[in-house]
Amino acid sequence: MQDKTTEIFRDAPVPKAVISNVVPSIVSMIMVLIYNLADTFFIGQTKNAYMVAAISVATPAFLLFMAIGMLFGIGGTSLISRLLGEGNTKKAKNASSFCFWTGLTIGIIAMVIIFIFAEPVSRAIGASDDTAGYASQYLRIVSTAIPFLIIGNSFSSIIRAEGKANIAMMGMLIGNLINIILDPVMILWFGWDVAGAAVATVLGNIFAAVFYIWHMLSKNATLSIHPKYYQAGNGIAVGILAIGIPASLNSILMSLSNIIVNNIMFHYGDMAVAGLGVAMKVNMIVVMLLIGLGTGIQPILGYCFGAKNRNRYMAVLKFSLILAFILSAIMTVICYCGAAPLVHAFLEDSDAFAYGMSFARIYIYSGPVMGLLFVFINAIQSTGAALPALILSISRQGLIYLPVLFLFRQIFDSATMLAAAQPITDYLSTTLAIVLFLFTCRKYFPKDSETQPD
């Protein structure tokens, strides 16, 4: 298994190494995107804009669940890929077992809490009298999948660290296809509406998690989830959390910022909330594709960093930045020109459509730099540089976005200008990411650290 990882990460030509890892990662993210769009699309077919608004309101809570998976997925991938680069397979197994059992425990606790407090949580994240019932119903059902969601999100990343991008992709495909197939059946055919969307989400996450568990228990796995390998000491928990917490903080702050903007947007009515939720999903077409590119290269960069192969690290980074810029430009044009039919697919109410169309066009302004941002984020995480990763994570959706959002709220008091806070933030965050990467590279991976592989 190590030979396969070495072949791809160390020996393959840079374009082949990048593409072979990026393509499955991008396909996985596209499936996540379709899966996220499916709920909103089929709920939209009920012609009930309040249900669409309820799903939009529930999204930030769902992001919180995913943040825990990101904590172990991104943190685990960063540490495991470096350990494999060093040739320390035993400790890599300790790390993967730690991610599985700790994540599962946290997932069970979160499941109980959200199930019990679904209604007050819905109110807290911006549900109105018209949407609270739908939102709490959705959250209560989806909460039963939290342990599976955490496992799925964690190991879709961790399995890529052992050089098995196709296995990681298959798990995402299985879970998301099940969700997509069941959505129209349960929402429209059975007439379960919001509950149907939630049940489809639960079943999709269960099947994805079971697939990853099956792989980790097979002889094909380099890593392990066996309890005998569980270990938190020897730098494992610290190494995972040092990168995982900043990564999950970004998702948590994204959730928090969505809650805040939903509450502010509520001032302009439920149709503005529905329009904003759909615009975010349209923008996700660009974002998810570029996240796939970034997460796809992280295991390669981590392996090169662990092996102290600086020349290859920089070659992978340069190729990835060029690829990211090209994809960003193409997707920006596609989503800007196609905003109207994309928004109309989810919303028919004229007021909600007007808001959604306006917001979608504004959000896509950040498209040209998004690819560069995600490449630099993953490049920093691949080195295990905790402080720069933390600074960047709390800045994009926190230290930068929230002040810009509140400033725009005070100056303009306009729904469209509130939406403009996000692209402004993304350009500022990209600038910060470049500065932090240069600092990280000089401190953690100086030129004199180069060691050619045997």
RANOR-V45137 format. One record per residue. N is the residue number from 1. SS is DSSP state (H for helix, E for strand, L for the rest). OMEGA is omega in degrees with one decimal (999 if undefined). Layout:
n:N ss:SS omega:OMEGA
n:N ss:SS omega:OMEGA
This chain:
n:1 ss:L omega:178.1
n:2 ss:H omega:179.7
n:3 ss:H omega:179.9
n:4 ss:H omega:178.1
n:5 ss:H omega:-179.8
n:6 ss:H omega:-178.7
n:7 ss:H omega:-176.9
n:8 ss:H omega:-171.7
n:9 ss:H omega:-174.0
n:10 ss:H omega:-167.8
n:11 ss:H omega:-176.6
n:12 ss:L omega:173.3
n:13 ss:L omega:-174.2
n:14 ss:H omega:179.0
n:15 ss:H omega:179.7
n:16 ss:H omega:-179.8
n:17 ss:H omega:-179.0
n:18 ss:H omega:-176.4
n:19 ss:H omega:-177.0
n:20 ss:H omega:177.2
n:21 ss:H omega:-176.6
n:22 ss:H omega:-176.4
n:23 ss:H omega:176.7
n:24 ss:H omega:179.3
n:25 ss:H omega:178.5
n:26 ss:H omega:177.6
n:27 ss:H omega:178.0
n:28 ss:H omega:-179.4
n:29 ss:H omega:176.3
n:30 ss:H omega:177.8
n:31 ss:H omega:175.5
n:32 ss:H omega:178.9
n:33 ss:H omega:179.9
n:34 ss:H omega:179.3
n:35 ss:H omega:178.1
n:36 ss:H omega:179.4
n:37 ss:H omega:-174.3
n:38 ss:H omega:179.9
n:39 ss:H omega:-177.6
n:40 ss:H omega:-178.5
n:41 ss:H omega:-175.6
n:42 ss:H omega:172.0
n:43 ss:H omega:177.9
n:44 ss:H omega:179.9
n:45 ss:L omega:175.7
n:46 ss:L omega:-178.3
n:47 ss:L omega:179.6
n:48 ss:L omega:-177.0
n:49 ss:H omega:178.4
n:50 ss:H omega:176.0
n:51 ss:H omega:176.7
n:52 ss:H omega:178.4
n:53 ss:H omega:-179.5
n:54 ss:H omega:177.6
n:55 ss:H omega:178.5
n:56 ss:H omega:179.8
n:57 ss:H omega:-177.8
n:58 ss:H omega:-177.1
n:59 ss:H omega:179.0
n:60 ss:H omega:178.0
n:61 ss:H omega:177.8
n:62 ss:H omega:177.4
n:63 ss:H omega:177.5
n:64 ss:H omega:177.6
n:65 ss:H omega:-178.9
n:66 ss:H omega:-179.5
n:67 ss:H omega:178.9
n:68 ss:H omega:175.8
n:69 ss:H omega:177.5
n:70 ss:H omega:179.9
n:71 ss:H omega:-178.4
n:72 ss:H omega:-179.0
n:73 ss:H omega:-177.7
n:74 ss:H omega:177.3
n:75 ss:H omega:179.0
n:76 ss:H omega:179.0
n:77 ss:H omega:180.0
n:78 ss:H omega:-178.4
n:79 ss:H omega:-175.8
n:80 ss:H omega:-179.7
n:81 ss:H omega:176.9
n:82 ss:H omega:178.7
n:83 ss:H omega:177.3
n:84 ss:H omega:175.7
n:85 ss:H omega:177.3
n:86 ss:H omega:-177.3
n:87 ss:L omega:-177.2
n:88 ss:L omega:-177.0
n:89 ss:H omega:-178.6
n:90 ss:H omega:-179.2
n:91 ss:H omega:176.1
n:92 ss:H omega:176.2
n:93 ss:H omega:175.9
n:94 ss:H omega:-177.7
n:95 ss:H omega:-178.9
n:96 ss:H omega:177.1
n:97 ss:H omega:176.6
n:98 ss:H omega:-179.6
n:99 ss:H omega:-176.7
n:100 ss:H omega:-172.4
n:101 ss:H omega:177.3
n:102 ss:H omega:178.1
n:103 ss:H omega:179.2
n:104 ss:H omega:179.8
n:105 ss:H omega:178.9
n:106 ss:H omega:-179.9
n:107 ss:H omega:179.2
n:108 ss:H omega:178.7
n:109 ss:H omega:-179.6
n:110 ss:H omega:179.5
n:111 ss:H omega:-178.7
n:112 ss:H omega:-177.2
n:113 ss:H omega:-177.7
n:114 ss:H omega:179.9
n:115 ss:H omega:-177.9
n:116 ss:H omega:-172.2
n:117 ss:L omega:-176.7
n:118 ss:H omega:-176.4
n:119 ss:H omega:177.5
n:120 ss:H omega:176.3
n:121 ss:H omega:179.0
n:122 ss:H omega:178.2
n:123 ss:H omega:-176.6
n:124 ss:H omega:-176.6
n:125 ss:L omega:169.1
n:126 ss:L omega:179.7
n:127 ss:L omega:177.8
n:128 ss:L omega:177.2
n:129 ss:L omega:-177.8
n:130 ss:L omega:-174.9
n:131 ss:L omega:-174.5
n:132 ss:H omega:-179.2
n:133 ss:H omega:178.3
n:134 ss:H omega:-176.2
n:135 ss:H omega:-179.0
n:136 ss:H omega:176.7
n:137 ss:H omega:179.3
n:138 ss:H omega:-178.1
n:139 ss:H omega:-177.3
n:140 ss:H omega:179.7
n:141 ss:H omega:-178.2
n:142 ss:H omega:-178.5
n:143 ss:H omega:-179.0
n:144 ss:H omega:-179.3
n:145 ss:H omega:-174.7
n:146 ss:H omega:179.4
n:147 ss:H omega:179.4
n:148 ss:H omega:177.8
n:149 ss:H omega:-180.0
n:150 ss:H omega:178.8
n:151 ss:H omega:-179.4
n:152 ss:H omega:-179.4
n:153 ss:H omega:179.2
n:154 ss:H omega:-170.4
n:155 ss:H omega:169.8
n:156 ss:H omega:175.1
n:157 ss:H omega:-173.8
n:158 ss:H omega:-179.7
n:159 ss:H omega:175.2
n:160 ss:H omega:-179.3
n:161 ss:H omega:178.3
n:162 ss:L omega:175.8
n:163 ss:L omega:-177.1
n:164 ss:L omega:-178.4
n:165 ss:H omega:-179.3
n:166 ss:H omega:176.4
n:167 ss:H omega:178.1
n:168 ss:H omega:179.5
n:169 ss:H omega:-177.3
n:170 ss:H omega:178.5
n:171 ss:H omega:178.5
n:172 ss:H omega:-179.9
n:173 ss:H omega:-178.9
n:174 ss:H omega:-178.3
n:175 ss:H omega:-176.3
n:176 ss:H omega:177.8
n:177 ss:H omega:177.4
n:178 ss:H omega:179.0
n:179 ss:H omega:-177.3
n:180 ss:H omega:-179.9
n:181 ss:H omega:-176.5
n:182 ss:H omega:-178.3
n:183 ss:H omega:-178.6
n:184 ss:H omega:179.7
n:185 ss:H omega:-173.6
n:186 ss:H omega:-178.8
n:187 ss:H omega:-172.6
n:188 ss:H omega:-176.4
n:189 ss:H omega:177.9
n:190 ss:L omega:-179.3
n:191 ss:L omega:-178.0
n:192 ss:L omega:176.2
n:193 ss:H omega:-176.6
n:194 ss:H omega:179.0
n:195 ss:H omega:178.5
n:196 ss:H omega:177.4
n:197 ss:H omega:-179.3
n:198 ss:H omega:-179.9
n:199 ss:H omega:178.3
n:200 ss:H omega:177.7
n:201 ss:H omega:179.6
n:202 ss:H omega:-176.4
n:203 ss:H omega:177.8
n:204 ss:H omega:179.7
n:205 ss:H omega:178.2
n:206 ss:H omega:-177.7
n:207 ss:H omega:178.8
n:208 ss:H omega:-179.2
n:209 ss:H omega:179.8
n:210 ss:H omega:178.4
n:211 ss:H omega:-180.0
n:212 ss:H omega:177.8
n:213 ss:H omega:177.5
n:214 ss:H omega:179.2
n:215 ss:H omega:-176.0
n:216 ss:H omega:178.2
n:217 ss:L omega:-177.9
n:218 ss:L omega:179.2
n:219 ss:L omega:-178.6
n:220 ss:L omega:-175.7
n:221 ss:L omega:172.0
n:222 ss:L omega:-178.3
n:223 ss:L omega:-177.1
n:224 ss:L omega:171.3
n:225 ss:L omega:-178.9
n:226 ss:L omega:-178.9
n:227 ss:H omega:-178.1
n:228 ss:H omega:179.3
n:229 ss:H omega:-176.4
n:230 ss:L omega:178.5
n:231 ss:L omega:178.7
n:232 ss:L omega:-178.4
n:233 ss:L omega:179.3
n:234 ss:L omega:176.5
n:235 ss:L omega:-175.9
n:236 ss:H omega:-180.0
n:237 ss:H omega:-179.8
n:238 ss:H omega:-179.1
n:239 ss:H omega:179.0
n:240 ss:H omega:-176.6
n:241 ss:H omega:-178.8
n:242 ss:H omega:177.3
n:243 ss:H omega:-177.6
n:244 ss:H omega:-179.8
n:245 ss:H omega:175.6
n:246 ss:H omega:179.7
n:247 ss:H omega:-179.6
n:248 ss:H omega:176.4
n:249 ss:H omega:177.8
n:250 ss:H omega:178.6
n:251 ss:H omega:178.6
n:252 ss:H omega:179.3
n:253 ss:H omega:174.6
n:254 ss:H omega:177.2
n:255 ss:H omega:179.8
n:256 ss:H omega:-179.6
n:257 ss:H omega:176.2
n:258 ss:H omega:177.0
n:259 ss:H omega:-178.9
n:260 ss:H omega:-178.1
n:261 ss:H omega:175.1
n:262 ss:H omega:179.2
n:263 ss:H omega:177.1
n:264 ss:H omega:-178.1
n:265 ss:H omega:177.7
n:266 ss:H omega:176.8
n:267 ss:H omega:-178.7
n:268 ss:H omega:174.4
n:269 ss:L omega:-179.0
n:270 ss:H omega:-179.4
n:271 ss:H omega:175.2
n:272 ss:H omega:177.8
n:273 ss:H omega:178.6
n:274 ss:H omega:179.2
n:275 ss:H omega:179.2
n:276 ss:H omega:179.9
n:277 ss:H omega:179.0
n:278 ss:H omega:178.6
n:279 ss:H omega:177.4
n:280 ss:H omega:-179.9
n:281 ss:H omega:176.0
n:282 ss:H omega:178.3
n:283 ss:H omega:179.2
n:284 ss:H omega:177.7
n:285 ss:H omega:177.2
n:286 ss:H omega:-173.4
n:287 ss:H omega:-175.7
n:288 ss:H omega:178.2
n:289 ss:H omega:-177.4
n:290 ss:H omega:171.5
n:291 ss:H omega:177.4
n:292 ss:H omega:177.4
n:293 ss:H omega:-178.4
n:294 ss:H omega:-179.0
n:295 ss:H omega:179.1
n:296 ss:H omega:-178.2
n:297 ss:H omega:-175.2
n:298 ss:H omega:178.7
n:299 ss:H omega:178.7
n:300 ss:H omega:179.6
n:301 ss:H omega:178.2
n:302 ss:H omega:178.4
n:303 ss:H omega:179.1
n:304 ss:H omega:178.5
n:305 ss:H omega:179.1
n:306 ss:H omega:179.3
n:307 ss:L omega:-178.4
n:308 ss:L omega:178.5
n:309 ss:L omega:-172.8
n:310 ss:H omega:-178.6
n:311 ss:H omega:179.9
n:312 ss:H omega:177.6
n:313 ss:H omega:-177.8
n:314 ss:H omega:178.1
n:315 ss:H omega:177.5
n:316 ss:H omega:-179.1
n:317 ss:H omega:-178.5
n:318 ss:H omega:178.9
n:319 ss:H omega:-178.3
n:320 ss:H omega:179.5
n:321 ss:H omega:177.5
n:322 ss:H omega:178.7
n:323 ss:H omega:-179.4
n:324 ss:H omega:-179.1
n:325 ss:H omega:179.4
n:326 ss:H omega:179.6
n:327 ss:H omega:179.2
n:328 ss:H omega:-178.2
n:329 ss:H omega:-179.0
n:330 ss:H omega:-177.1
n:331 ss:H omega:177.5
n:332 ss:H omega:179.6
n:333 ss:H omega:-178.5
n:334 ss:H omega:-175.7
n:335 ss:H omega:178.4
n:336 ss:H omega:-178.6
n:337 ss:H omega:-177.2
n:338 ss:L omega:-175.8
n:339 ss:H omega:-175.3
n:340 ss:H omega:179.8
n:341 ss:H omega:179.1
n:342 ss:H omega:179.7
n:343 ss:H omega:-178.3
n:344 ss:H omega:178.8
n:345 ss:L omega:-177.1
n:346 ss:L omega:-172.7
n:347 ss:L omega:175.3
n:348 ss:L omega:176.4
n:349 ss:L omega:-172.7
n:350 ss:H omega:-179.8
n:351 ss:H omega:179.5
n:352 ss:H omega:179.3
n:353 ss:H omega:-179.4
n:354 ss:H omega:177.4
n:355 ss:H omega:-177.3
n:356 ss:H omega:179.8
n:357 ss:H omega:179.6
n:358 ss:H omega:-178.4
n:359 ss:H omega:-177.8
n:360 ss:H omega:178.8
n:361 ss:H omega:179.8
n:362 ss:H omega:-177.6
n:363 ss:H omega:-173.7
n:364 ss:H omega:177.2
n:365 ss:H omega:179.9
n:366 ss:H omega:-177.0
n:367 ss:H omega:-175.2
n:368 ss:H omega:-177.6
n:369 ss:H omega:-174.1
n:370 ss:H omega:179.4
n:371 ss:H omega:178.4
n:372 ss:H omega:-179.6
n:373 ss:H omega:-176.5
n:374 ss:H omega:175.7
n:375 ss:H omega:-179.6
n:376 ss:H omega:176.6
n:377 ss:H omega:-178.4
n:378 ss:H omega:176.0
n:379 ss:H omega:177.5
n:380 ss:H omega:-179.9
n:381 ss:H omega:-177.5
n:382 ss:H omega:-179.4
n:383 ss:L omega:-176.2
n:384 ss:L omega:-179.5
n:385 ss:L omega:-171.1
n:386 ss:H omega:-174.8
n:387 ss:H omega:176.9
n:388 ss:H omega:178.3
n:389 ss:H omega:178.9
n:390 ss:H omega:-179.0
n:391 ss:H omega:-178.2
n:392 ss:H omega:-177.3
n:393 ss:H omega:-178.5
n:394 ss:H omega:-177.7
n:395 ss:H omega:-171.1
n:396 ss:H omega:-179.1
n:397 ss:H omega:-178.3
n:398 ss:H omega:-173.0
n:399 ss:H omega:177.7
n:400 ss:L omega:-172.4
n:401 ss:H omega:-174.9
n:402 ss:H omega:174.9
n:403 ss:H omega:178.4
n:404 ss:H omega:179.7
n:405 ss:H omega:-178.5
n:406 ss:H omega:177.1
n:407 ss:H omega:178.5
n:408 ss:H omega:179.1
n:409 ss:H omega:-178.2
n:410 ss:H omega:-174.5
n:411 ss:H omega:-169.1
n:412 ss:L omega:-174.6
n:413 ss:L omega:-177.7
n:414 ss:L omega:-179.0
n:415 ss:H omega:-179.4
n:416 ss:H omega:179.3
n:417 ss:H omega:173.6
n:418 ss:H omega:178.4
n:419 ss:H omega:-178.8
n:420 ss:H omega:178.8
n:421 ss:H omega:-177.4
n:422 ss:H omega:178.3
n:423 ss:H omega:175.9
n:424 ss:H omega:179.1
n:425 ss:H omega:-177.0
n:426 ss:H omega:177.5
n:427 ss:H omega:177.4
n:428 ss:H omega:-179.6
n:429 ss:H omega:177.9
n:430 ss:H omega:176.1
n:431 ss:H omega:178.7
n:432 ss:H omega:-178.9
n:433 ss:H omega:178.5
n:434 ss:H omega:179.3
n:435 ss:H omega:-179.0
n:436 ss:H omega:177.8
n:437 ss:H omega:178.7
n:438 ss:H omega:177.0
n:439 ss:H omega:-178.8
n:440 ss:H omega:-176.5
n:441 ss:H omega:-179.0
n:442 ss:H omega:-176.4
n:443 ss:H omega:-171.5
n:444 ss:H omega:-175.3
n:445 ss:L omega:-179.1
n:446 ss:L omega:-175.5
n:447 ss:H omega:-177.9
n:448 ss:H omega:178.2
n:449 ss:H omega:-175.5
n:450 ss:L omega:174.0
n:451 ss:L omega:-179.6
n:452 ss:L omega:178.9
n:453 ss:L omega:179.4
n:454 ss:L omega:999
